[in-house]
Amino acid sequence: MDFIKKHYEKVLLGVVLVGLAAAVVFLQFLVSSEQAKLTDLTTTVLNPKVKPLTNLDLTIIDAALKRAAAPATIDLGPPNRLFNPMPWQKSVDGRLIPSQKVGPTAVTVTNISPLYLRLTLDSVTPSDSGPKYVIGIEKQAAPNAAQRTKKQAYSSLNPPTKNETFTMVEVKGKPEDPTQIIVQLNDTTERAVITKDKPFTRVDGYMADLRYDPEKKSWPDKRMGAVLPFNGEDYKIVAINSSEVVLSAPNQKKWTIKYSQTAAP
C-alpha cells in the first residue's frame, strides 16, 4: 500500500498508457472491419447478384401483335356513306340526279364488235405474161369510211406485185388454178394464206355501241376517234378493245367503261 501511495501517479499513468495502447489496437481492428464493410457494399452495388428471369407469359402481347398485323377494313364509301354523302348534280334539263348517274360513269357499253382486215381470192385472169390474181381487200377498221369498202387489186408473181397492203410471195398449185395464194402483209410482215374457199381475216380494231340513260341517248357502231356529246360536254373515244371503251373528257381526263354482256338491252 505504501508503494501505491508513494507511486500512485506512476501507477495511474501506467493504467492510462495501457488503456491508450488497448484503444489503439481496438481502433486498428475497427478500421479493418469498417473497410471490409465498405468493400462489401461497393461490390454489392457495382456487381449485384441478378437472379435469372423466369419464363415470361407473352400470350397477351402475342395476341395484340397478331391483331395489329391484320388491320381492320373500314369502308366509309358507297353504300355506307358515313363521311361521304351522296353528291347530286343538275342535268341539262334541270333535273337533280345523283352524280354517279351522270357523266361518263353513266355511259354503258352495250356491244363491242371486231373489225377485220379481209383478203379474198376473187378470180384468176390468164395473160401472156402469166396469170393475174384478183385479190379483194376489205379494211373495216380504216379511219375513212371510203377506205372501208372492198377494193380489188390485180397481183402477179412475176414480178411479185407490191401494193399498200401486201406483197405477193408464193402461189401453190397450178398457176391458173391455185390452191393457195401467199402474201406478206406490209404492216406486220406476217404471211397470209388466201384460198378460193377461205379468205384471210385478221382483227384490226373494234367498234362499240354505247348508251347514256340520263338523256336517253344511244350511239351505235362508234369507232375510235368518235365524239359523244352528253351532259353538256363532248367526250372522245380514244381506245376500244374487246372488253372496254376509253373516253377522254375535254380536260384530258380519261374514263374506262367496261363492257358487260348484261349491259346489252
Backbone bond lengths (Angstrom), bond angles and torsions (degrees), N, CA, C in turn:
res aa  C-N    CA-C-N  psi(-1)  N-CA   C-N-CA  omega(-1)  CA-C   N-CA-C  phi
1 M - - - 1.438 - - 1.519 111.66 -
2 D 1.377 113.51 -39.05 1.451 116.95 179.04 1.525 110.26 -61.82
3 F 1.364 112.63 -36.38 1.479 115.57 -179.33 1.509 109.91 -63.26
4 I 1.335 116.78 -42.76 1.462 120.40 -178.01 1.518 110.09 -65.84
5 K 1.370 115.50 -40.68 1.442 118.24 -179.58 1.513 111.54 -64.81
6 K 1.356 114.31 -36.71 1.446 117.26 -177.85 1.539 110.52 -76.93
7 H 1.316 115.72 -31.91 1.499 117.69 -173.13 1.533 111.02 -122.41
8 Y 1.304 119.50 33.74 1.474 119.53 -176.01 1.528 111.18 -69.03
9 E 1.335 116.74 -30.00 1.457 118.33 178.28 1.529 109.88 -62.42
10 K 1.368 113.91 -42.69 1.470 117.36 -179.94 1.517 110.86 -67.00
11 V 1.355 115.22 -38.76 1.465 117.61 179.35 1.519 109.98 -64.40
12 L 1.342 116.39 -43.83 1.454 120.28 179.96 1.525 111.13 -62.40
13 L 1.357 114.91 -42.36 1.472 118.61 177.41 1.518 111.69 -61.94
14 G 1.358 116.29 -38.19 1.471 119.27 178.96 1.512 111.74 -65.11
15 V 1.377 113.54 -41.97 1.482 116.76 178.75 1.524 110.36 -61.71
16 V 1.333 115.56 -41.77 1.469 118.51 179.97 1.525 110.44 -62.91
17 L 1.353 114.71 -43.71 1.476 117.51 -179.59 1.534 111.70 -62.48
18 V 1.345 115.06 -41.10 1.480 117.87 178.33 1.525 109.88 -62.81
19 G 1.378 116.17 -41.14 1.472 118.20 178.56 1.504 111.96 -63.18
20 L 1.361 116.57 -39.99 1.460 118.89 178.10 1.526 111.40 -64.36
21 A 1.340 115.51 -40.71 1.474 118.35 178.94 1.527 110.47 -62.40
22 A 1.355 115.10 -41.57 1.470 118.55 179.10 1.529 110.78 -64.64
23 A 1.361 114.25 -38.49 1.467 117.32 179.23 1.517 111.34 -64.33
24 V 1.354 116.97 -39.69 1.467 120.01 178.58 1.524 110.73 -62.27
25 V 1.340 115.19 -45.00 1.475 118.25 179.48 1.518 110.27 -61.87
26 F 1.367 116.23 -42.42 1.465 120.02 -178.68 1.537 111.55 -63.43
27 L 1.360 113.75 -39.65 1.474 117.72 178.64 1.528 112.01 -62.78
28 Q 1.314 115.94 -36.34 1.472 118.93 178.15 1.530 110.25 -60.71
29 F 1.346 114.98 -47.16 1.472 117.73 178.91 1.536 111.15 -65.15
30 L 1.356 117.01 -37.57 1.465 120.02 -179.03 1.521 111.39 -65.81
31 V 1.351 116.96 -42.25 1.477 120.52 178.95 1.523 110.37 -62.80
32 S 1.338 116.02 -44.03 1.472 119.08 179.53 1.521 110.93 -60.95
33 S 1.370 116.24 -40.35 1.466 120.03 -179.80 1.527 111.39 -65.35
34 E 1.354 116.32 -42.94 1.458 119.42 179.92 1.532 111.96 -65.94
35 Q 1.351 115.29 -38.66 1.476 118.46 177.55 1.534 111.09 -62.86
36 A 1.348 115.99 -39.04 1.465 119.71 178.45 1.521 110.69 -64.05
37 K 1.377 116.75 -41.01 1.456 120.14 179.11 1.536 111.13 -64.02
38 L 1.383 115.03 -43.40 1.462 118.54 179.42 1.540 111.89 -62.83
39 T 1.334 115.33 -38.65 1.475 119.53 178.01 1.515 110.72 -63.57
40 D 1.335 117.02 -42.50 1.469 120.39 178.76 1.519 111.32 -63.38
41 L 1.357 115.84 -42.79 1.466 118.69 179.48 1.530 111.78 -63.70
42 T 1.357 115.90 -41.91 1.471 119.35 178.54 1.529 111.47 -62.10
43 T 1.330 115.29 -45.22 1.477 119.87 179.23 1.516 110.94 -61.67
44 T 1.342 116.49 -40.23 1.469 120.05 -178.83 1.524 111.11 -65.38
45 V 1.359 116.82 -38.71 1.464 119.84 -178.89 1.522 111.82 -73.79
46 L 1.342 115.93 -45.94 1.469 119.57 -176.06 1.520 112.39 -77.85
47 N 1.254 119.43 -31.71 1.467 122.79 -178.64 1.535 109.44 -129.37
48 P 1.314 116.04 68.99 1.468 117.97 -178.24 1.520 111.32 -68.21
49 K 1.258 115.56 153.21 1.463 121.09 175.56 1.522 108.64 -85.46
50 V 1.331 114.91 112.86 1.467 120.98 -176.70 1.523 109.20 -97.38
51 K 1.300 114.02 127.68 1.458 118.42 178.00 1.527 109.39 -77.36
52 P 1.319 118.92 139.85 1.474 120.74 178.06 1.524 111.15 -62.15
53 L 1.374 114.36 143.50 1.459 119.11 -179.92 1.516 110.76 -70.33
54 T 1.288 114.86 143.60 1.470 120.12 174.15 1.526 108.64 -84.05
55 N 1.325 118.21 167.18 1.463 122.73 178.08 1.530 109.50 -62.85
56 L 1.364 114.82 120.64 1.455 119.73 -177.99 1.525 110.86 -84.03
57 D 1.310 118.34 146.75 1.461 124.18 176.10 1.526 108.41 -90.46
58 L 1.343 115.54 102.06 1.462 121.23 -177.90 1.520 111.97 -102.55
59 T 1.300 118.45 19.10 1.462 121.29 -176.41 1.524 111.74 -60.01
60 I 1.313 117.00 -46.64 1.467 120.70 -177.32 1.527 110.80 -65.44
61 I 1.346 116.36 -41.35 1.467 120.07 -179.54 1.526 110.52 -66.10
62 D 1.346 116.77 -43.50 1.469 120.16 178.71 1.523 111.05 -60.85
63 A 1.324 116.88 -41.34 1.463 120.08 179.32 1.527 111.13 -63.81
64 A 1.340 116.62 -38.94 1.465 120.26 178.91 1.522 111.27 -66.29
65 L 1.343 117.23 -39.74 1.469 120.61 178.13 1.516 111.45 -64.94
66 K 1.331 117.04 -38.58 1.464 119.88 178.79 1.528 110.91 -65.54
67 R 1.336 116.44 -39.42 1.465 118.71 177.71 1.527 111.39 -66.24
68 A 1.344 116.17 -36.85 1.464 119.32 179.50 1.521 112.02 -69.13
69 A 1.347 117.38 -28.57 1.467 120.74 -179.62 1.515 111.67 -72.31
70 A 1.310 118.86 -19.40 1.469 122.35 179.39 1.524 108.03 -116.18
71 P 1.358 116.90 85.46 1.471 119.27 -176.24 1.519 111.53 -64.32
72 A 1.289 115.44 145.40 1.464 121.05 179.18 1.524 109.66 -73.37
73 T 1.343 116.47 139.91 1.460 122.04 178.47 1.519 108.95 -97.17
74 I 1.301 114.26 119.06 1.460 119.37 -179.83 1.519 107.76 -114.60
75 D 1.313 116.54 115.85 1.459 122.34 -179.08 1.525 108.81 -100.41
76 L 1.323 114.80 107.92 1.459 119.92 178.55 1.518 112.12 -102.98
77 G 1.344 115.91 7.26 1.458 119.89 179.52 1.516 111.26 -92.96
78 P 1.331 117.14 -162.55 1.465 119.87 -179.80 1.520 110.74 -60.47
79 P 1.342 119.37 140.45 1.481 125.27 0.40 1.523 113.57 -93.52
80 N 1.353 117.82 9.01 1.463 119.51 -175.38 1.529 111.73 -71.76
81 R 1.346 115.93 -53.16 1.468 122.47 173.30 1.533 113.00 55.93
82 L 1.334 116.81 42.95 1.456 118.91 177.62 1.519 110.70 -67.02
83 F 1.340 116.16 -48.26 1.457 120.90 177.86 1.521 111.14 -113.77
84 N 1.320 118.00 10.35 1.450 122.14 -178.98 1.525 109.25 -124.24
85 P 1.310 119.09 74.32 1.463 119.41 179.46 1.515 110.84 -62.26
86 M 1.302 115.47 146.31 1.461 120.55 -175.77 1.523 110.96 -67.91
87 P 1.338 117.73 120.67 1.473 119.03 178.03 1.528 110.74 -79.02
88 W 1.315 115.50 149.37 1.454 122.04 178.14 1.523 108.58 -119.18
89 Q 1.319 114.05 154.28 1.458 119.87 -177.05 1.523 108.58 -139.67
90 K 1.328 115.79 145.06 1.461 120.05 179.59 1.527 109.14 -86.39
91 S 1.315 115.94 127.88 1.459 120.62 179.45 1.525 110.10 -77.37
92 V 1.336 115.27 177.70 1.467 119.83 -178.03 1.518 111.35 -62.37
93 D 1.335 116.62 -35.59 1.466 119.54 -179.26 1.520 112.65 -86.48
94 G 1.347 118.60 7.96 1.450 121.50 175.24 1.504 115.95 93.36
95 R 1.331 118.58 -2.76 1.461 121.14 179.67 1.524 110.36 -78.46
96 L 1.350 116.93 147.83 1.454 122.11 174.79 1.521 108.90 -88.46
97 I 1.343 115.36 125.87 1.465 121.62 -176.70 1.514 107.64 -132.58
98 P 1.348 118.18 139.49 1.479 118.81 173.19 1.516 110.38 -53.51
99 S 1.334 115.74 135.95 1.461 119.73 -170.75 1.518 113.10 -61.26
100 Q 1.356 118.08 -27.86 1.452 117.84 179.08 1.535 111.89 -73.84
101 K 1.347 116.41 -5.67 1.455 119.83 179.06 1.512 112.10 -106.48
102 V 1.323 117.69 13.00 1.457 121.97 174.21 1.522 108.02 -132.50
103 G 1.329 115.08 163.19 1.457 118.83 -179.25 1.514 112.20 77.79
104 P 1.331 117.33 -165.86 1.468 121.10 -175.83 1.528 114.21 -58.76
105 T 1.358 117.51 -29.45 1.468 118.45 -179.62 1.520 112.13 -67.97
106 A 1.329 117.62 -15.56 1.463 121.01 178.88 1.520 112.42 -95.34
107 V 1.331 117.67 1.20 1.463 121.53 177.25 1.534 109.55 -80.78
108 T 1.296 115.93 136.79 1.461 121.97 179.29 1.515 109.33 -120.41
109 V 1.324 116.23 134.73 1.467 121.83 173.37 1.522 107.69 -91.71
110 T 1.314 117.01 113.80 1.466 120.88 -176.79 1.519 113.23 -93.60
111 N 1.335 117.36 -18.87 1.474 118.68 178.91 1.525 109.14 -165.59
112 I 1.321 115.63 146.43 1.464 122.77 173.04 1.523 107.98 -131.61
113 S 1.328 115.88 127.34 1.468 121.08 -177.76 1.523 109.75 -121.26
114 P 1.332 117.49 140.23 1.475 119.48 177.99 1.523 111.51 -74.91
115 L 1.314 115.98 151.93 1.461 123.94 175.21 1.523 107.78 -115.89
116 Y 1.319 116.08 130.65 1.461 120.65 -169.35 1.524 112.39 -110.59
117 L 1.330 113.85 152.35 1.459 121.79 158.27 1.528 105.43 -95.73
118 R 1.317 116.78 121.56 1.471 120.50 -176.42 1.525 109.49 -124.40
119 L 1.348 115.38 126.56 1.473 122.34 177.06 1.524 108.25 -115.90
120 T 1.338 116.52 128.15 1.466 121.20 -178.76 1.523 110.00 -126.43
121 L 1.324 115.50 147.72 1.469 121.22 173.26 1.524 106.76 -92.77
122 D 1.324 116.11 102.05 1.465 120.15 -173.13 1.525 112.72 -84.66
123 S 1.337 117.16 -38.48 1.465 119.01 -179.45 1.514 110.03 -167.40
124 V 1.342 114.76 167.70 1.469 122.33 175.49 1.519 107.55 -125.61
125 T 1.335 115.64 125.83 1.467 120.71 -177.91 1.524 109.24 -113.69
126 P 1.347 117.77 118.61 1.472 119.51 178.67 1.538 110.51 -68.91
127 S 1.335 114.95 150.42 1.462 120.98 175.22 1.524 108.36 -154.86
128 D 1.357 116.25 165.87 1.452 120.55 -178.63 1.526 112.06 -63.33
129 S 1.319 116.82 -31.75 1.460 120.12 -178.80 1.526 113.08 -88.70
130 G 1.309 116.08 1.17 1.465 119.78 -179.16 1.515 110.32 123.35
131 P 1.321 117.26 162.18 1.462 120.49 -176.69 1.532 111.70 -62.05
132 K 1.323 113.11 145.28 1.466 120.40 173.09 1.531 107.73 -106.79
133 Y 1.327 115.53 130.40 1.460 120.84 -177.16 1.523 109.04 -105.16
134 V 1.316 114.45 123.29 1.467 119.95 179.75 1.531 107.64 -91.24
135 I 1.320 115.77 110.16 1.464 122.34 -177.92 1.527 108.77 -105.02
136 G 1.339 116.61 122.73 1.456 121.29 175.82 1.527 110.66 -82.71
137 I 1.329 116.11 133.40 1.475 121.80 -178.08 1.529 108.47 -122.33
138 E 1.326 115.61 120.00 1.463 120.86 178.23 1.530 108.62 -124.96
139 K 1.337 115.56 118.91 1.470 120.91 -179.47 1.527 108.93 -113.33
140 Q 1.311 116.18 90.38 1.454 120.44 -176.02 1.532 112.80 -69.21
141 A 1.329 117.86 -23.68 1.459 120.90 -177.35 1.519 113.30 -94.01
142 A 1.322 118.22 8.74 1.462 120.59 -179.32 1.526 110.23 -62.81
143 P 1.330 118.06 140.76 1.472 120.05 -178.06 1.524 113.44 -66.56
144 N 1.321 116.67 -30.54 1.457 121.62 -179.67 1.517 109.61 -95.11
145 A 1.352 116.32 130.80 1.465 120.05 -177.91 1.530 111.47 -59.56
146 A 1.328 117.97 -34.14 1.462 120.49 -179.37 1.522 111.85 -66.32
147 Q 1.332 117.40 -25.73 1.462 120.64 -179.47 1.522 112.96 -82.92
148 R 1.335 117.53 -7.90 1.466 120.37 -176.76 1.522 112.91 -85.64
149 T 1.318 117.00 -17.82 1.465 119.30 179.89 1.532 109.76 -72.44
150 K 1.299 115.20 150.86 1.460 120.64 -177.71 1.523 110.92 -66.72
151 K 1.332 115.43 134.47 1.462 121.91 176.41 1.523 108.34 -124.75
152 Q 1.313 115.91 156.96 1.462 121.13 179.74 1.524 110.03 -115.58
153 A 1.325 114.75 139.34 1.462 121.05 179.51 1.520 108.64 -124.44
154 Y 1.352 116.25 130.17 1.468 121.32 176.09 1.525 108.15 -84.07
155 S 1.334 115.61 124.74 1.462 120.68 -176.11 1.512 109.85 -130.12
156 S 1.304 115.75 150.69 1.457 121.77 177.20 1.517 108.54 -139.63
157 L 1.338 115.24 165.19 1.460 119.89 -178.77 1.517 111.50 -95.84
158 N 1.327 117.86 -25.55 1.463 121.98 -178.51 1.520 109.42 -124.08
159 P 1.326 118.86 102.57 1.474 126.11 -8.71 1.530 110.21 -76.68
160 P 1.348 118.42 161.80 1.462 120.35 -179.27 1.533 110.92 -61.13
161 T 1.320 115.93 128.09 1.464 121.26 -179.53 1.525 110.02 -80.66
162 K 1.345 115.23 138.72 1.461 121.16 174.65 1.515 108.71 -128.65
163 N 1.335 116.49 126.34 1.458 121.59 175.47 1.528 108.82 -122.29
164 E 1.329 117.83 -168.27 1.465 120.51 -176.38 1.519 113.30 -71.12
165 T 1.345 116.79 -11.95 1.466 119.85 -176.72 1.514 112.73 -106.92
166 F 1.347 117.86 -43.38 1.459 120.07 -173.77 1.520 111.13 -151.27
167 T 1.347 113.86 172.34 1.458 122.72 174.72 1.516 108.20 -127.38
168 M 1.336 116.89 131.75 1.466 120.40 176.85 1.521 110.08 -63.07
169 V 1.350 116.12 137.57 1.460 120.33 -178.21 1.525 111.16 -121.19
170 E 1.344 116.90 -47.52 1.466 118.78 -171.96 1.521 109.62 -158.05
171 V 1.326 114.54 148.76 1.469 121.94 173.02 1.516 107.40 -122.85
172 K 1.330 116.34 123.68 1.458 120.93 179.23 1.519 109.66 -104.27
173 G 1.357 115.54 144.62 1.450 120.87 -176.63 1.511 110.60 89.69
174 K 1.316 116.89 -163.80 1.456 120.75 178.55 1.518 109.85 -69.78
175 P 1.328 118.44 136.11 1.472 120.04 -178.42 1.526 112.65 -55.99
176 E 1.348 116.81 -37.53 1.457 119.47 -178.67 1.533 112.91 -83.74
177 D 1.323 116.45 -12.81 1.465 120.78 178.46 1.538 108.24 -143.25
178 P 1.317 117.18 69.17 1.467 120.31 -172.72 1.526 112.44 -71.79
179 T 1.324 114.07 148.37 1.474 119.65 173.58 1.519 111.41 -87.81
180 Q 1.343 115.05 -28.40 1.468 119.50 179.23 1.522 109.59 -148.55
181 I 1.318 114.95 140.75 1.457 122.13 169.73 1.531 106.36 -112.32
182 I 1.318 117.26 125.41 1.471 121.17 -179.37 1.517 108.77 -112.95
183 V 1.314 115.86 124.30 1.464 122.10 179.12 1.531 108.61 -125.73
184 Q 1.324 115.30 159.49 1.466 121.22 176.11 1.524 108.72 -111.15
185 L 1.345 115.95 122.80 1.458 120.81 -178.89 1.531 110.11 -72.63
186 N 1.312 115.75 136.59 1.459 119.87 -174.61 1.522 113.18 -71.45
187 D 1.338 117.79 -32.88 1.464 119.34 -173.39 1.525 112.63 -78.92
188 T 1.345 117.72 -33.65 1.473 119.73 -177.17 1.520 113.23 -117.44
189 T 1.349 117.86 -8.57 1.475 124.34 -176.53 1.528 112.57 64.27
190 E 1.349 117.26 8.52 1.464 118.22 175.89 1.527 109.20 -74.71
191 R 1.325 116.17 156.56 1.462 121.18 -179.95 1.520 109.64 -98.19
192 A 1.320 114.97 133.28 1.462 121.66 -178.70 1.519 109.26 -111.96
193 V 1.321 116.24 136.15 1.462 122.82 179.71 1.519 108.47 -105.53
194 I 1.351 116.15 125.86 1.464 121.91 -177.49 1.526 108.01 -121.84
195 T 1.309 116.74 133.04 1.466 121.38 172.91 1.526 108.28 -127.97
196 K 1.354 115.33 170.91 1.458 118.87 179.81 1.531 111.51 -65.21
197 D 1.316 116.05 -35.08 1.463 120.20 -175.27 1.522 113.29 -92.71
198 K 1.333 117.47 -19.21 1.463 120.21 -175.24 1.520 110.02 -135.20
199 P 1.326 117.37 106.12 1.463 119.48 176.62 1.526 110.76 -73.46
200 F 1.314 115.36 162.68 1.468 120.20 173.96 1.527 108.21 -87.67
201 T 1.341 116.86 132.04 1.466 121.38 177.64 1.524 109.69 -130.60
202 R 1.316 114.92 144.56 1.461 121.92 177.78 1.527 108.57 -146.63
203 V 1.340 115.85 136.17 1.463 119.91 178.28 1.527 108.50 -73.47
204 D 1.338 115.43 120.87 1.466 120.83 -179.68 1.524 112.93 -109.61
205 G 1.313 117.10 -6.79 1.465 119.85 -178.82 1.515 110.47 172.72
206 Y 1.340 115.77 -169.31 1.461 120.94 -177.99 1.529 109.15 -143.92
207 M 1.330 115.19 154.57 1.459 121.16 168.70 1.523 107.91 -127.93
208 A 1.338 115.23 155.95 1.465 119.53 -171.20 1.521 110.50 -133.96
209 D 1.340 114.31 151.98 1.459 122.42 169.71 1.529 107.05 -104.10
210 L 1.334 116.75 130.67 1.454 121.06 -177.62 1.533 110.05 -127.21
211 R 1.340 113.99 158.86 1.458 120.33 -178.79 1.526 108.86 -141.11
212 Y 1.343 115.36 142.37 1.475 121.36 176.43 1.523 107.26 -126.36
213 D 1.330 115.77 100.15 1.469 121.03 -172.02 1.524 114.40 -66.37
214 P 1.369 121.67 -39.70 1.468 119.04 -176.70 1.524 113.82 -55.18
215 E 1.327 117.34 -31.57 1.466 120.60 -179.53 1.519 112.13 -113.36
216 K 1.333 116.91 11.15 1.467 122.21 177.97 1.530 111.55 54.26
217 K 1.331 115.34 44.66 1.462 120.18 179.06 1.518 110.32 -108.68
218 S 1.324 115.29 150.66 1.469 120.59 174.98 1.525 108.13 -144.33
219 W 1.328 115.10 148.08 1.462 121.28 -178.82 1.530 108.70 -133.19
220 P 1.323 118.61 103.33 1.470 120.18 178.23 1.530 111.30 -85.82
221 D 1.320 114.29 151.83 1.470 122.46 170.43 1.537 112.46 54.43
222 K 1.342 116.71 48.54 1.456 120.51 178.94 1.530 109.91 -93.36
223 R 1.323 114.33 136.22 1.460 120.95 -178.48 1.524 110.40 -109.07
224 M 1.324 115.17 173.89 1.456 120.30 177.38 1.528 109.94 -60.70
225 G 1.341 115.84 132.53 1.459 121.25 -177.33 1.508 113.55 100.82
226 A 1.342 117.97 -13.05 1.459 120.79 179.84 1.529 110.21 -69.81
227 V 1.333 117.28 148.50 1.461 123.84 -179.84 1.524 108.63 -107.80
228 L 1.343 116.63 130.32 1.457 122.55 -179.51 1.531 108.47 -113.91
229 P 1.341 118.55 112.66 1.469 120.39 177.54 1.533 111.01 -87.59
230 F 1.322 117.39 120.50 1.461 121.46 174.07 1.522 108.49 -160.69
231 N 1.318 114.87 158.42 1.462 122.36 -179.86 1.529 112.24 54.14
232 G 1.345 115.92 30.92 1.452 120.68 177.05 1.511 115.14 77.55
233 E 1.332 118.83 8.98 1.470 121.88 -179.99 1.522 109.42 -138.03
234 D 1.327 115.18 163.14 1.468 121.68 177.75 1.520 108.91 -105.34
235 Y 1.336 115.49 124.76 1.455 121.56 178.64 1.525 108.35 -113.19
236 K 1.331 115.23 137.69 1.466 120.98 -176.01 1.528 110.82 -107.97
237 I 1.328 115.22 136.97 1.468 119.96 175.06 1.526 107.86 -79.05
238 V 1.337 116.53 116.05 1.461 120.27 -177.42 1.529 112.15 -106.54
239 A 1.328 118.11 -10.75 1.467 119.96 178.32 1.519 108.99 -162.80
240 I 1.331 115.03 144.24 1.466 122.24 173.49 1.516 107.59 -140.80
241 N 1.319 115.87 130.68 1.464 119.21 169.48 1.529 108.24 -131.25
242 S 1.309 117.31 -168.47 1.461 120.58 -172.75 1.514 113.64 -69.52
243 S 1.336 118.74 -12.47 1.460 120.35 -174.69 1.522 114.97 -129.28
244 E 1.345 119.39 -4.14 1.456 119.16 -176.34 1.521 111.34 -161.40
245 V 1.340 113.95 161.09 1.459 122.31 176.05 1.526 107.07 -125.46
246 V 1.329 117.38 135.64 1.463 122.20 -179.73 1.521 108.53 -109.73
247 L 1.357 115.42 123.37 1.457 121.82 177.91 1.526 109.55 -105.24
248 S 1.316 116.08 146.84 1.461 121.77 176.84 1.523 108.28 -118.24
249 A 1.352 115.69 126.43 1.459 121.52 179.13 1.525 109.96 -79.89
250 P 1.335 118.02 167.68 1.481 119.68 177.29 1.522 113.61 -58.48
251 N 1.343 117.68 -26.70 1.470 120.24 177.89 1.529 112.18 -88.20
252 Q 1.331 117.39 13.27 1.463 125.16 177.99 1.529 113.34 74.98
253 K 1.312 118.42 2.97 1.461 119.74 175.43 1.516 108.81 -72.03
254 K 1.329 116.18 138.06 1.459 121.19 -174.85 1.533 110.72 -107.77
255 W 1.320 114.48 145.64 1.457 122.20 -179.97 1.523 108.04 -128.69
256 T 1.324 116.93 129.40 1.463 122.14 179.09 1.523 108.68 -101.93
257 I 1.335 116.34 120.39 1.470 122.56 -179.31 1.516 107.11 -106.58
258 K 1.335 116.66 113.53 1.455 121.27 -179.98 1.529 110.62 -75.55
259 Y 1.330 114.76 146.19 1.464 120.49 176.85 1.509 109.62 -96.61
260 S 1.330 115.67 129.52 1.459 120.84 177.18 1.529 108.04 -130.60
261 Q 1.329 115.39 138.66 1.462 119.91 179.81 1.515 111.22 -60.02
262 T 1.347 116.92 -29.47 1.463 119.69 -178.65 1.523 112.38 -72.38
263 A 1.340 116.54 -13.60 1.453 119.82 -179.93 1.521 112.45 -79.12
264 A 1.327 117.20 -15.51 1.462 120.35 -179.12 1.519 110.16 -65.26
265 P 1.338 118.26 141.80 1.442 120.80 -178.64 1.524 111.70 -68.35
